[in-house]
Amino acid sequence: MIAIDNILVSDEVVEKQFVCNLDKCKGGCCVDGDTGAPITQEEAGIIEDIYPHIKHLLSPRAIDLVEDEGTHTFDDEYGLVTPTLDGGICVYGYYDEKGIVKCAIEHVYKEGKIDFKKPISCHLFPIRITEYESFEAVNYEPRESLCKPACKLGQSLKVPVYQFLKEPLIRKYGEEFYEALDATAKAHFGIEE
């Protein structure tokens, strides 16, 4: 474990390699799961506010679900989550011309129409954060078969998980945290640029 303030980072975040390979997995992390993406109370409010800007990208079934049940729901284990269609695809997911699931929120963000990229839990995947009373645990949790191509690609490119997820780690914890993690990785784990 790497301790940075009250954040405990699993060694695997530094030691393992990972680079998303959407051509292979087809964005399956937006489809395959126990529930929708975990979101914060703040993110729930943001998604509610931006819904009119992303609605045009959603399927008719997703629109019906959101308009009947709301832009987020509650899961006993994860708390606030994005809704899913029949326990499958996130309502904010859509299929592109290659059959890859993309995020409607991120699509509209890239167009410059909103300033929220996507829920931090989605941005950080395959890192999962568990909050405890006095610390947060940052763990590497790829899906065994779904993420196999991403693990292979990361190994072939020699890209550690934390480097692949630099942007969302900085978004979540700040530049100073990332620099401390990077320095520890280089000093104690032999990670190179």
FENHU-V45243 format. One line per field, one symbol per residue. burial: b if it has 9 or more other ideal C-beta (glycine too) atoms within 8 Angstrom, else e. A space follows every 10 residues. Layout:
burial->???
This chain:
burial->ebebeebbbb bbbbebbbbe beeebbbbbb beeebbbbbe eebbebbbeb beebbeebee ebbebbeeee ebbebeebeb bbbbbeeebb bbbbeeeeeb bbbbbbbbbe eeebebebbb bbbbebbbbe eeeeebbbbb ebbeebbebb bbbbeeeebb bbbbbbebbb eeeeeebbeb bbebbbeebe bee
